C-alpha cells in the first residue's frame, strides 16, 4: 500500500507541474512545448519521465529543449545540482553541448554563443538554442545529477525542411560516404536521416537510385513499385541496403535542407546565358547563383513555382514546379532536373539567391565562468 501511495503522490506531482507547459507565440515557434520530468522519490533514487513527441523548429529559429526536475526535500542546495546536455547521433556518437554546476556554465563546440539555461524557476533544466543550424537536428540527452545519483531524459529536435536526392556532375553512384557528406554541404544541406527520408516517402518521394544517409546506411524510397526498382509486385516503402563501407562503396546521396534566410528567384533577362554569365549576372544583381538545396527549400517552403529552366550553382539545369501543368515536366510537383549540360555553349536562365539584409544571428548570453564562493567542484 505504501508503494501504491508513493506512486500516486508522484503522479500528482507530475500533474501539478504539467500546467507549466505553454505554447510559443505564433511568430516565434510552432507547436507545443513538451516537458521532460526528472523526479526523485523518497529513497533518493532518480526517476525520469519524458513526454512523448518532439520539438520542431526550422533553420535560423530559436527553440527550447525542455527538461524539469523535482527534489524531496525541496531545500536541497542548488549548487549541488549538475545539469548536462549531450547530443546523440544515429550512429551513437556523443557530442557535449552544455554543462552547468551551480552558477558555473560551459557551452561546447559549435553551440558556443547559442545555448543558455532557460532558468524559468526552481527545477528547470531546460536549455534554449538560438540560431538553429541544420547540424542541430537530432536527439538530445538531459542529465541531472545530485551528488552520487543521476538520471536522464531525452528530447528529439526536428526541423521543418525537405529531402532531395543528389548526384554530382560525374554521374550516378560516384560518391562514398564522406564525399556524399561533402556534396550535401556544398549544396546548403546535410545528409538526411532515416526518419527524414521516411517522412519524405510518406509525402510522396519516389526515387529509384540508392543514396547514403547520415547513419551510414544506403536506402531509397519507392512510392510506385516497378520492375526496375525492386520488382513491380513488391510493396511501396523505403528500400534499405543496410550499412555499407563508408570508404569503398559508391552511391548517390539523400540530402536535407531547411528554411532560408533569404529568397531564391529567377533572374529575368532579355537573353539566355551560359554558366559563367549566369554567375556574373546574379552577382551584378547583389546576389549569388542559387545552390541546389536553396532551390529545393524555396520550392518546398516558399512555394517557388517557375516553369523556366535555369542554371544553379553545381552546373545543373533545374526549375521548381508547385502546380503541375502542361509543358512543365509532368503531372507531379517537384524540382525538375535537366542534368549537367556544357557550361560554355548551352544557354539558359539563372536562379539566384539573395540573403535577407535584416537577418542577424540571434545569440545566447555568453557562457559564465564565475564560481560560487562555497563551491570548489569542477564542472
N, C-alpha and C positions, 0 to 999 in steps of 0.2 A: 504493500500500500504506500509505503514511503517513497518507493521508486516511482510509482504512478503519480504521486503528488508532486514530486520533483519535476517530472516531465511536463505536467500540466502547468507548473509555475514558469518553466522555460517557454512554453508555448505562449502563455500570456505576455511574457516579456517581449516576445517577437511581435505579437500583435500590437503591443503598445508602441514599439519602435517604428512599425511599418508606416504610420502616417507621416513620418519624416520625409518619405519619398515624395518628390514633387516633379512636375513636368517643366521642361525647358520652355521659355517663350518661343513662339513660332519663328522668330527671326534669329534665334540663337542655335537651337538644335531641334531635331525632330525626334519623336518617340518618347518613351517613358524611362526615367532613371530607375535602375534596379539596385537593390542593396545586398551586399554580402554581409551576413550577420555572423560575427565571431563571438561566440558565447562561452562563458566559463561557469561551470556548475559548482556546487558546494564543496566538492572534493578537490577542486583546483584543476581538474582536467579541462582542457580547452575543447570546445565543441564548435565546429564550423557548419554553418548552413548557408548555402548560396541560393539566391533567387534564380529561376530559370531564365533562359534567353540571353540577350547580348545587348551591348550599347552600340549605337550606329551613328556615324558621322560621315564627313567627307574630307578630302584633302584641303588643308587650309583652315579647317574648323577647330573648335575647342570642345573638349569632351571631358566629363568626369568619370573616372573608373571608381565605382562605389565600393566601399568596404567599411563596416562598422563593427565595434566590439563592445563588450559589457563586462563589468567586474563585480564580483561579490567577495569581499566587501567593496563598496564604492570609493572608500577613502584611500585606495592604494596610491602610492607615489607615482605620478605620471612620468617621472624621469626614468622609471624602471621599465617602461614600455618601449620596445623596439619594433618599428614598422619597416618592412622591406617589401618592395615591389620588384618582380622579376618577369621578363618576357620569355615565353617558352615557344620555340618554333615547332613546326610539324615534325621535324627530324630530331626533336628533343635536344636542341641547343638552347642553353640558358644564357640570357643576357641581363646583367644588372641594370635596373632602371633608377631606383630611388631607395634610400635608406634613411631613417630618422631614429634618433635616440634622445628623448627629451627635446632640448632646443637645438641639438645638432642635426643638421640635414646635409645629405650629399646626393647629387644627381650625376649620373654616369653617361659617358659617350655622347651619342647624338641627341640625347634627351636634355643635355645641359642647356639651361636658359629657357626650357619649355615646360618643365614639370615642377609642381609645388603641391604641398598638402592643402586640401580644401579647408580644414580647420573649422568645420561648421558647428562644433560643440564637442563636449566630452564623448569619447568613444568613437570619434570619426577618424578613420584611417584612409579615407578616400584621397585620391590624387587627381589633379587637373592637368591635362596635357593640352598645351596650346599649339597652334600652327601645325596641325596633324599632317604627317607625311605618308606616302604610300608604304614606307617601311614600318610604320607603326601598327599596321594591321596585324592581328593575331591574338594569342591567348596570354593573359597576364595572371600572375600569382600574387596574392596579397598575404603576407605572413606577419602575424602579430605574436610577439614573444614577450613573456613576463617571467624574468629570471630563467628558470630551467624548463618552463612549459611553453609550448608554442603550437600553433596550428595554422592552416592556410585555407583560403578561399580562392576561387578562380573567376575571372571576368573575361569574356570574349569581346574584343573590339573589332567591329565590322565597318567596312567602308562602302558607301554608295559608289558605283562605278560600272565599268564594262570590261568584259574579257574579249580579247581578239586573237585570232591565230596569226602567226608571223613566220615568214621565211625570208632569208636575205636575197640580195641580187644574184648570188652564186647558185641559187636553186633550192629545191626542197631536200630535206634530210641531209643538211650540211652542218648542223650545229651539235657540238657536245654540250653538256650541261652548263659549263662555265661560259661558253660562247652564247648560249641561249640567255643566260642572265645578262650578259653584256648588251645584246641587241635589244632586249626589252628596255633596259636602262637608257640606251641611246634614243629610243623612241618614246621617252617620257612615261615609262611603265616599269612594272616589276613582273617577275614570273608569277603566274596565277597559282592559287592554292586549289586543292581538290574541291573544297567547298565552293569556291568562286566559280570553278568550271561547271560543277554540278548545277549551281543556280542558273548559270548561263544556258545550260542544256534545257532546264525546265522552262526557260523563257524562249526556247526555240533554236538555239545554236546547233548547227549541223555542219560538221567538218570532217572530211574523210582522210585527214592526214594526222598521224600521231605526233604529239608535241610534249616537250618537257614541262613539268610542273615544279613548284617551289620545293617540294619534299624529295625531289629526285626520281619521282615516278614518271612514266610516259603513258599518256591517255589521249582519247579523242571522243567527242560527243557525236552521237548519231540520233537524229530525230526521225529520219526517214530511211529505214533499213533498205539496203540494196546489195546485190551480189558483190560488187567491187569494194564494199565497205563492211566486210564481215558477215556476208550471207543475207539474202533478202528475207528469209524466214526467221531470222533472229530478232528478238525484241529490241525496241529502242532503248538507249541508255548510254552511259559513259563507258566506253571500252577501255580496259586497263591492261597495259603490258607489264605492269609491276615496276619494281625499282631496277634501273639499268645502270651500267657502268658509266660514271659521270665523265670520264676522260676519253673512252674509246668508242662509245656508241653514238650515232648521229641521228638526230630527228629534227623536227621543227620546234617551235615554241608557242606556248599559250601565255600571253601577257595580260596584265590587268592595269588599268589606269582609272583615275577618279577625277573629281572636279577640277576645272581650270580657273586659274586666277587671271583670266583674260578672255579673248574672243578669237575664234577661228573664222575666217571669211574668205570668200572667193574674190580675188583681185580683178576688178573689171578693167579690161584693156581693149584697145581697138584692134590689136593683133595678137595672135598666139606667139609663144616664146619657147626657146629651148630651156634646158635645166638651169644653166648658169644665168641666163637672162631672168628667169623666174626668181632665183635667189636675190639678184640685184634689185628687181622690181619690188619685192617685199621690203628690202632694206630702205629703198627710197620712200616707201610708204610708212616709215617708222615702225617696221615690224620685222619678223623673220619668217622664213619659209616654215610651214607647219610640219610637225613631226606626225608620224602615223598615229601614235597614241593620242595626240591632241585632236586629230581629226575624228577619231572614234569617240572621244569624250564629248566633242562638240555635237556629233550626231546623236549620241545616246542621251546626254544630259541637257544640252542646249537646243536639241531638236533641229540641228542644221540640215537643211534639205536643199540640195543643189544638183540639178541634172546637167552638170558640165564637168568634164574630166580635167584634172589639174595636177601639176607636179606637187609632190610632198618631199620632205627632207631626205628620205632614203633613196630618191631617184625613181620611185614608182609613180604610177598614174592612178589616181583614185577619185571617187566622188561619193558623197553621202546622200542616201535616199531614205526619208522618213515615210513619205506617202508614195508607194509604188504606182507607176503609171506607164503607159505605152512609150516605148523608146527610151526607157530609163533603166534598163538592165534586169527585167524580170519582175515576178509578182510579189517578191518578198522584200521588206525593208532591210537595209544594211548599208555597209560601205563597200561599194563596188571597187574591184581591183583589176586594172588592165595590164598589170605586170610592170616590167622594167625595160622601157624602150631605150633606144640610143639617145644619150643625153645631149648630143651635139646637134643632131639633124632632125629629131622629132619635135613637133611644136604642139604645145597645149596651153591651157590656162595655168593659174597658180593659186594654191591655198596658202594663206599667210596667217600668222599668229601674232596678235598684239596683246602684250601684258597690260592689265589694268594699271593705270598710273597711280591710283589711290590705294593700291594694295600694300599694306605694311604687315610685316611679320609681328604677330602678337606673341610676346614672350612672357614667361612666368617670372616671378621675382627671382633674383639671383640667389644661389644657394647660400645658406648661412653656415658659418663655421664656429659661431660663438658657443661656449660651453657653460652649462650651469655651474655655479660655484660649488655645489655639493656633489658633482659627478666627475669621476675620473675615468669612466669606462670608455672604451673606444667603440665607435660605430662598427 
